[in-house]
Amino acid sequence: MKNTEQLYKALNERILVLDGAMGTMLQRYNFQQEDYRGERFKDWEYALKGNNDLLSLTQPKAIEEVHRKYLEAGADIIETNTFSGTTIAMSDYHMEDLVYELNFESAKIARKVSDEFTALNPDKPRFVAGSIGPTNKTASLSPDVNDPGFRAITFDELRIAYKQQCEALLDGGADILLIETIFDTLNAKAALFAIDEIQEDRNIKIPIMVSGTITDASGRTLSGQTAEAFLISVSHLNLLSVGFNCALGAKQLTPYLETLSHNSDFYISAYPNAGLPNAFGQYDETPEQMAEQIREYAEKRLINIVGGCCGTTPPHIKAIADLVKHYEPRKLKETVI
C-alpha cells in the first residue's frame, strides 16, 4: 500500500483530522426520488430515496463536492461514501449486484479529490479511508424477542459480504479500511477476518481503523461490551487505530477514550456527534462548542485521529483542525509498524 509509510509518518508528527458527516451534508441537497435514480435507474422498480451510497453513481459531483469541502476545512482523512456498501445492507434496495461498483466508484471519487489536495500541498498528504458500516443485521443478538437464539445473519455471510466490499474499496484506491459505528463486535470480527484474508491473498499490509459506538450512559456497546472488553475483542490484529464514534457527543465520550488510551498500543481515534440529538433529532452543538470539548482530548493526549460524526459539517471540522494543530499527538507505548 503506497501511502502507508506517509500515513505512519504523519501520525507520529501530529493529530490527524478525519472528516465530518456525509449524511448531514447530503441532506442539504434535498435530493428527491428522481435524483437518487438518475438516468440509469429511472425505471428501477423499487424506491431508492435514502440510498446515499447510490449517489456515488447517480450524483457523483455532489459526493465530490462534500469531500472537497471537508478537505478545504482541514481534514487529513476523508471517508468514502460507502457506509451501507454491503450486499446485506443493499438488499433493502435489491441492489446487491451493484456492491462492487458502488464501493469502487466511491473510493475513486475520494481518491481523485484527495490526490488533488496532496498535489497542492505535498507536506500535508491526504488519505482515503474506506468506510465499512455495521450492516443492518447483528450476529450477536436476536431480532425476535420471542426467540432469543435466532440470528438473522451468520458470521460467514458477514465475512463474505465484507470481503467483497473491502476488495472493491482497495481496488478503487482506499489507503485505510475503517470498520466503523460498531455496535456488535462479532460483526466487526467478521470484517477483520475478511480483511486478514485479503492481506494474505494480496500479500499486503492494510492499515485498519476500528471504531465502536457506545450506545448509552451504561458505557456499553449494543451487544453489551464495555470499552475495555471491546478493545480486547479487536486487538488480535495489528490495527492502525481503535476508537469510538457516533451515539455520544464529545464530552460524554471522554471516559471511554481514556480507557482505550490507557490500555492500548494502537493509535486512538474519536469522532463524536455534534452533541446529543434534540427532541427533533437535530444536532445543535456549534463548531466552537464541539471544539472546546475536544480540547480535553488534546490536553490529556488521548487521541491521534479526531473528526466528527452525525450533525458535523465542514465548519465543525475546521474548528477541530484549528484547535488540534496546537497539540501533540498521543504517544504510543511502542511503535506499531
PLY file of the C-alpha trace (Angstrom):
ply
format ascii 1.0
element vertex 337
property float x
property float y
property float z
element edge 336
property int vertex1
property int vertex2
end_header
0.00 0.00 0.00
1.85 3.02 -1.35
0.73 5.68 1.15
1.15 3.63 4.33
4.60 4.98 5.14
3.38 8.57 4.74
0.40 7.79 6.96
2.51 6.48 9.85
4.92 9.41 9.49
2.04 11.91 9.68
0.54 10.14 12.72
3.83 10.40 14.58
4.09 14.11 13.84
0.60 15.46 14.55
-3.01 14.75 15.37
-4.71 13.83 12.10
-8.15 15.21 11.32
-10.90 12.97 9.97
-13.80 14.46 8.02
-17.35 15.02 9.28
-20.76 13.58 8.47
-21.56 12.68 4.86
-25.30 12.20 5.55
-25.65 15.60 7.21
-24.15 17.26 4.15
-26.20 15.26 1.64
-29.45 16.25 3.41
-28.72 19.83 2.35
-29.09 18.91 -1.31
-32.67 17.81 -0.63
-32.39 15.05 -3.21
-35.70 13.51 -4.25
-36.56 10.09 -5.66
-35.62 11.07 -9.23
-32.24 12.45 -8.07
-31.37 9.16 -6.42
-32.45 7.26 -9.54
-30.66 9.40 -12.10
-30.95 8.35 -15.72
-29.52 4.90 -15.15
-32.04 3.76 -12.53
-35.09 5.79 -13.59
-37.12 2.61 -14.18
-35.90 0.71 -11.08
-39.00 -0.96 -9.66
-38.15 -0.25 -6.01
-37.92 3.06 -4.13
-34.33 4.36 -3.96
-34.64 7.57 -1.95
-32.42 7.34 1.11
-29.82 5.09 -0.53
-26.97 7.56 -0.06
-24.30 5.14 -1.30
-26.05 5.08 -4.69
-25.39 8.80 -5.08
-21.77 7.94 -5.89
-23.15 6.62 -9.19
-26.09 8.97 -9.81
-24.84 12.24 -8.23
-21.02 11.87 -8.18
-20.45 15.65 -8.37
-22.29 16.11 -5.05
-20.15 13.45 -3.36
-17.01 15.05 -4.78
-18.17 18.46 -3.54
-18.71 17.17 0.02
-15.23 15.60 0.06
-13.72 18.82 -1.24
-15.41 20.93 1.44
-14.03 18.71 4.21
-10.53 18.80 2.74
-10.73 22.59 2.47
-11.75 22.65 6.14
-8.50 20.85 7.04
-9.32 17.14 7.02
-6.34 14.82 6.56
-8.50 11.73 6.06
-11.77 11.57 4.10
-14.19 8.65 4.25
-15.69 7.04 1.19
-19.46 7.25 0.70
-19.90 3.52 1.40
-21.35 3.19 4.91
-24.04 0.78 3.65
-21.96 -0.74 0.88
-22.50 -4.44 1.53
-24.83 -6.92 -0.16
-26.52 -7.24 3.25
-27.48 -3.56 3.52
-28.06 -3.12 -0.24
-30.63 -5.94 -0.24
-33.11 -3.33 1.08
-32.98 -1.77 -2.38
-32.48 -5.03 -4.33
-29.08 -3.72 -5.42
-26.77 -6.48 -4.23
-25.26 -6.84 -7.72
-24.05 -3.23 -7.65
-21.98 -3.53 -4.48
-18.55 -3.87 -6.11
-19.20 -0.93 -8.44
-20.60 1.27 -5.63
-17.52 0.79 -3.47
-15.03 1.00 -6.33
-16.52 4.25 -7.71
-16.88 5.81 -4.24
-13.22 5.12 -3.49
-12.22 6.51 -6.89
-14.08 9.79 -6.23
-12.43 10.19 -2.80
-9.02 9.23 -4.21
-9.23 11.81 -7.00
-10.11 14.72 -4.68
-7.61 13.59 -2.04
-4.78 13.46 -4.60
-5.68 16.94 -5.85
-5.20 18.38 -2.36
-1.99 16.42 -1.73
-0.57 17.76 -5.01
-1.34 21.33 -3.89
0.45 20.79 -0.57
2.74 17.71 -0.54
3.75 18.48 3.06
0.17 17.70 4.12
-0.71 14.41 2.41
-4.39 13.47 2.38
-5.65 9.93 2.85
-8.75 7.94 1.89
-10.48 5.71 4.44
-12.86 3.10 3.03
-15.99 3.35 5.19
-17.36 -0.02 6.31
-20.59 0.27 8.28
-22.00 -2.33 10.66
-24.77 -3.57 8.28
-28.41 -3.65 9.40
-28.12 -7.14 10.89
-26.40 -8.33 14.05
-24.59 -11.61 14.58
-24.84 -11.49 18.40
-28.44 -10.55 19.04
-31.81 -11.91 18.01
-34.20 -9.54 16.21
-37.07 -11.65 17.59
-37.84 -11.12 21.29
-39.76 -14.40 21.31
-36.76 -16.37 20.01
-33.55 -15.19 21.68
-31.49 -17.92 19.98
-32.43 -16.79 16.47
-29.85 -14.95 14.32
-30.73 -13.03 11.16
-27.20 -13.46 9.77
-24.23 -15.82 10.14
-20.58 -14.97 10.70
-19.70 -16.46 7.32
-22.34 -14.44 5.47
-20.90 -11.29 7.04
-17.32 -12.31 6.20
-18.16 -12.87 2.53
-20.06 -9.57 2.26
-17.33 -7.57 3.97
-14.62 -9.16 1.83
-16.36 -8.08 -1.37
-16.74 -4.54 -0.06
-13.15 -4.29 1.14
-11.65 -5.60 -2.10
-13.61 -3.02 -4.10
-12.55 -0.19 -1.76
-8.90 -1.17 -2.11
-9.18 -1.53 -5.88
-10.71 1.97 -6.03
-7.77 3.48 -4.14
-8.52 3.46 -0.39
-5.42 3.84 1.84
-7.18 2.69 5.02
-10.10 0.39 5.79
-12.33 1.85 8.51
-14.73 -0.52 10.28
-16.98 2.00 11.99
-20.01 2.51 14.23
-19.57 -1.00 15.61
-22.49 -1.94 17.84
-21.86 -5.69 17.60
-18.23 -6.75 17.91
-18.96 -10.10 16.26
-19.87 -8.25 13.05
-16.58 -6.35 13.33
-14.66 -9.58 13.85
-16.16 -10.92 10.62
-14.91 -7.79 8.83
-11.47 -8.15 10.41
-11.36 -11.82 9.40
-12.19 -10.80 5.81
-9.53 -8.08 5.76
-6.95 -10.51 7.12
-7.82 -12.90 4.29
-7.24 -10.09 1.77
-3.89 -9.24 3.39
-2.86 -12.86 2.92
-4.31 -13.18 -0.60
-2.64 -10.00 -1.85
0.46 -10.16 0.34
-0.07 -6.60 1.59
-0.44 -4.88 4.95
-3.64 -2.84 5.17
-3.95 0.00 7.71
-7.14 -0.86 9.62
-9.12 1.57 11.75
-11.70 0.11 14.13
-14.32 2.40 15.68
-17.01 1.20 18.05
-20.07 3.02 19.33
-21.13 3.32 22.97
-24.90 3.34 22.76
-25.96 4.86 26.08
-24.91 6.06 29.53
-24.18 2.49 30.65
-20.91 2.78 28.72
-21.52 -0.36 26.69
-21.96 -1.26 23.04
-25.38 -2.53 21.95
-24.15 -6.12 22.26
-23.15 -5.43 25.88
-19.40 -4.86 25.89
-17.58 -2.27 27.96
-14.89 -0.13 26.31
-12.16 -2.40 27.69
-13.88 -5.60 26.56
-14.38 -4.11 23.10
-10.68 -3.26 22.90
-9.63 -6.77 23.93
-12.02 -8.30 21.38
-10.45 -6.50 18.40
-6.81 -6.43 19.47
-5.84 -9.74 17.87
-4.94 -7.94 14.64
-2.21 -5.33 14.28
-4.56 -2.37 13.84
-3.70 1.16 12.83
-6.16 2.61 15.34
-9.01 1.83 17.67
-11.59 4.32 18.88
-15.21 5.39 19.16
-17.65 7.35 17.04
-21.33 8.28 16.91
-24.07 7.91 19.59
-22.48 10.36 22.05
-21.21 13.92 21.99
-17.55 14.75 22.62
-18.00 15.38 26.35
-19.77 12.06 27.02
-17.13 10.11 25.08
-14.14 11.24 27.17
-14.05 8.47 29.84
-14.25 5.72 27.20
-11.40 7.26 25.22
-9.37 7.36 28.42
-9.94 3.62 28.85
-8.73 2.91 25.31
-5.80 5.29 25.53
-4.51 3.82 28.80
-4.87 0.21 27.68
-3.94 0.20 24.01
-0.74 0.21 21.96
-2.66 1.33 18.86
-3.31 4.88 17.76
-6.61 6.22 19.16
-9.40 7.77 17.08
-12.51 9.70 18.10
-15.25 11.24 16.02
-18.25 12.08 18.18
-21.57 13.58 17.17
-22.24 17.32 17.39
-23.69 16.79 20.87
-26.76 14.72 21.67
-29.82 14.99 19.39
-32.63 17.33 20.43
-36.34 16.41 20.53
-36.49 16.68 16.73
-33.43 14.50 16.15
-31.30 17.52 15.18
-27.79 18.26 16.45
-27.39 21.72 17.94
-23.76 21.86 19.03
-21.87 24.64 17.27
-18.36 24.14 15.84
-16.95 26.27 18.68
-18.75 24.27 21.38
-17.63 20.96 19.93
-14.01 22.05 19.51
-13.91 23.30 23.09
-14.95 19.86 24.35
-12.39 18.14 22.11
-9.74 20.35 23.69
-9.87 17.98 26.69
-8.87 15.03 24.45
-5.91 17.02 23.17
-4.81 18.35 26.57
-4.91 14.85 28.06
-3.16 13.44 24.96
-5.83 10.83 24.40
-6.04 10.96 20.61
-4.16 10.57 17.34
-7.10 10.94 14.93
-10.14 13.15 15.53
-13.15 14.19 13.47
-16.92 14.37 13.54
-19.91 12.07 13.12
-23.66 12.88 13.00
-24.53 16.57 12.74
-20.98 17.71 11.96
-20.20 19.89 8.95
-17.08 21.50 7.40
-17.17 24.38 9.94
-17.05 21.78 12.76
-14.05 20.09 11.13
-12.32 23.44 10.59
-12.78 24.36 14.26
-11.37 20.97 15.32
-8.44 21.23 12.86
-7.61 24.76 14.05
-7.61 23.52 17.65
-5.59 20.30 17.41
-2.74 21.78 15.36
-1.55 23.35 18.61
-1.31 20.00 20.44
1.00 17.00 20.32
-0.50 13.64 19.36
-0.78 10.83 21.89
2.46 8.85 22.01
2.35 5.09 21.62
3.85 2.86 24.27
5.64 1.10 21.45
5.83 1.87 17.76
3.31 -0.07 15.71
4.67 -0.78 12.23
0 1
1 2
2 3
3 4
4 5
5 6
6 7
7 8
8 9
9 10
10 11
11 12
12 13
13 14
14 15
15 16
16 17
17 18
18 19
19 20
20 21
21 22
22 23
23 24
24 25
25 26
26 27
27 28
28 29
29 30
30 31
31 32
32 33
33 34
34 35
35 36
36 37
37 38
38 39
39 40
40 41
41 42
42 43
43 44
44 45
45 46
46 47
47 48
48 49
49 50
50 51
51 52
52 53
53 54
54 55
55 56
56 57
57 58
58 59
59 60
60 61
61 62
62 63
63 64
64 65
65 66
66 67
67 68
68 69
69 70
70 71
71 72
72 73
73 74
74 75
75 76
76 77
77 78
78 79
79 80
80 81
81 82
82 83
83 84
84 85
85 86
86 87
87 88
88 89
89 90
90 91
91 92
92 93
93 94
94 95
95 96
96 97
97 98
98 99
99 100
100 101
101 102
102 103
103 104
104 105
105 106
106 107
107 108
108 109
109 110
110 111
111 112
112 113
113 114
114 115
115 116
116 117
117 118
118 119
119 120
120 121
121 122
122 123
123 124
124 125
125 126
126 127
127 128
128 129
129 130
130 131
131 132
132 133
133 134
134 135
135 136
136 137
137 138
138 139
139 140
140 141
141 142
142 143
143 144
144 145
145 146
146 147
147 148
148 149
149 150
150 151
151 152
152 153
153 154
154 155
155 156
156 157
157 158
158 159
159 160
160 161
161 162
162 163
163 164
164 165
165 166
166 167
167 168
168 169
169 170
170 171
171 172
172 173
173 174
174 175
175 176
176 177
177 178
178 179
179 180
180 181
181 182
182 183
183 184
184 185
185 186
186 187
187 188
188 189
189 190
190 191
191 192
192 193
193 194
194 195
195 196
196 197
197 198
198 199
199 200
200 201
201 202
202 203
203 204
204 205
205 206
206 207
207 208
208 209
209 210
210 211
211 212
212 213
213 214
214 215
215 216
216 217
217 218
218 219
219 220
220 221
221 222
222 223
223 224
224 225
225 226
226 227
227 228
228 229
229 230
230 231
231 232
232 233
233 234
234 235
235 236
236 237
237 238
238 239
239 240
240 241
241 242
242 243
243 244
244 245
245 246
246 247
247 248
248 249
249 250
250 251
251 252
252 253
253 254
254 255
255 256
256 257
257 258
258 259
259 260
260 261
261 262
262 263
263 264
264 265
265 266
266 267
267 268
268 269
269 270
270 271
271 272
272 273
273 274
274 275
275 276
276 277
277 278
278 279
279 280
280 281
281 282
282 283
283 284
284 285
285 286
286 287
287 288
288 289
289 290
290 291
291 292
292 293
293 294
294 295
295 296
296 297
297 298
298 299
299 300
300 301
301 302
302 303
303 304
304 305
305 306
306 307
307 308
308 309
309 310
310 311
311 312
312 313
313 314
314 315
315 316
316 317
317 318
318 319
319 320
320 321
321 322
322 323
323 324
324 325
325 326
326 327
327 328
328 329
329 330
330 331
331 332
332 333
333 334
334 335
335 336
